[in-house]
Amino acid sequence: MKTSNYLAKLPQEATIKNIQVLKDYDLISLDVSIPSQRLCPHCGSNDCVIKDSGTIQTVRHIPCNHRGTVVSFHKRRLLCRDCHSSFYETPYWIHPSLRMTQALYDSILLDLIQPLAFSEIARRNHVTQSTVQSVFQSIQFGRPSRLPETICIDEFKGNSGVWSSKSHRWYRNKYHCGISDGDSHSVIDVLDQISGVYLNKYFHKFSLEQRKHVKYFCCDMSNGFVSVSRKDFPNARICIAPFHVIKRLNEMVDEVRLRYQRQFQDTGDSENMKKVKGIIRLLKTREYNQAAYWGARFNENKQRLHDAFEVAPDLLEAYEALQFFHDILASSPYSIQSEELTEWIKQYTVSDVEEIHSAACTIRHWRGYIQNSWKYGKSNGLSEGLNNKVKVLKRVAFGLHSFEGFRKRILLTCGKLRLSNDPLSILEKARDGKEIRL
Ligand SMILES: [Zn+2]
């Protein structure tokens, strides 16, 4: 094996003739031996001879020690003796349509799996941004080939859409919907709309047999997703992750706090207003974590909460409801959790505080599905992690306008590729211009 070729990611049959150090890049001239197998692209015949030495082709190659490199070699013209057509040889280590080596193409692909801006990927590979763009455009993701056993579905804020050249404007959707595999923890598809009609249409593209295969359906406390599950997945158990319940209860606590804040503001009671202002983080912290999270400020924070509860008694009830629910989540086994939840619902649905009553009724309504999540140990945590990653992507890309590009980037960075040891084997289809189906 030629070590230099191995290190420079050049084919073994090539010999480096010369290396020229130019201003912007290093030019490597190669001598490539004639391949033994020469297939005619027109008739598939193996009987091809060299017609002439053709032209010298230069293509971009992976950078070496932070210097961009360009490879030049003789591209021979071949003649098929069967159909008498002549054609240029296409070495396997050159990308068929882009002017770069396969090694560089793979390197850019691997960088696209990371949440990096195109400009950063271009800088790393010593190419222009438009080159990265063309590699990105060569990848196409199709619908997933099959549905997983556990489907997690969640909406996220995207603000991307489709450009209409006819009316010369973007048709944007504020919310998009991510569908992920709850077992392998990877995103399998992203849809640009979250309406029930749209989702039903999407899932009906899969056969009933496939949809019957889905055992769990994790979503948030919204009628839309639940009715989609009931309609499309006859065997699925619906699970509402505790995350969504805590989120709802956090909102409830804040609603009560805001009510007091406004009330004090209207009466001009600035002393009391200060007490209830800016304590939402303290209210949300689980009591179990207080010592660890607050550290040296533990006593000070405790006092602040105490002061607030003195002037806002409803806030204390809301806070206790939230803490009680945290305790239920922490307890086990499932039978005890269930008993405690019954107790919780009994206590807070009769609350005189409107906000608490309303939140408790919501939880009573979804109770069965919340318990499913405990019973089967399913959660929507991954989808929530997705939201964070989406934010990073939008940030590094300084906003993503096109939904198609957005979807592709999410599938690249959060899909199965991220978990795979050999993501290139999955991305191999992109090379042939085929759709990748996760
Ligand atoms: Zn031929």
Boltz pocket constraint, residues with backbone or C-beta under 6 A from the ligand:
constraints:
  - pocket:
      binder: B
      contacts: [[A, 40], [A, 41], [A, 42], [A, 43], [A, 44], [A, 45], [A, 80], [A, 81], [A, 82], [A, 83], [A, 84], [A, 85]]
      max_distance: 6.0
